[in-house]
């Protein structure tokens, strides 16, 4: 995943899997400083993507619950 556009197009499951993989690489301690910074940057983008998708899902569920009680 090279660009922010690609990160914003991933599903929640793919974003979470990519984030998990990056965390494992960072925790291994085998990345260079530059690669670690790049991985961290990608991780932030993926984390934001996951958070956005979860927020969207929560809003959809709230709308459904509101419509069911009305």
N, C-alpha and C positions, 0 to 999 in steps of 0.2 A: 504494500500500500504506500504509494509515493506522494499522493496529494490529499489536501483537505477535502476536495470534491469527492474523492473515492470514499473517504471515511464517512461523509454525510449520506452516502448512498447505501451503506451496509445495513443489513437487518440487525435487530438487537442481538440475535444469537451469534451472528458472525462478528459483530463488534465486540461482544463479550469474549468470544474465543480468541480473537486477535489480541485483546487487552490482557487476557490471561497468559498468552504466549509471551507477550512483551514483559510482563511482570516476572515470569520465570527466567527470561534472558537477563533481565536487570539483576535479579537476585543471585544469579549464578556467579556474578562478579567477573565474567570472562570478556565482557565488552570493553572496548576502549572508551576513553572519556567522551570523544566525539560521538561514537555510536550510542553510548549511554544517554547522552543529551538528546540525540535524535529519537531514540526509543521512548524517552520520557515525554518528548513533545508529541509523538504519535499517541502515546498512552493518554495524554490529556485530551486530545481530540476524540479518541475512542470513548473515553469516560464521559465526555460531554454528549456524544452521540447517544450513548446508553441512557443517560439521564434525560435527554430530550425525548427519546422514544418511550421511556417509562412515564414521563409527564403527560405525553400525548395519550397514552393508554389510560392513565388515571382520569384524565378529563373526559374521555369517551365513556368510561364506566360511570362517572358521576352524572353525565347526561342521561345515560340509560336508566340509572337509578332514579333520577328526578322525573323522567318521563313515566316510569312505572308507578310512582307514588301520586302522580297528578291525576 
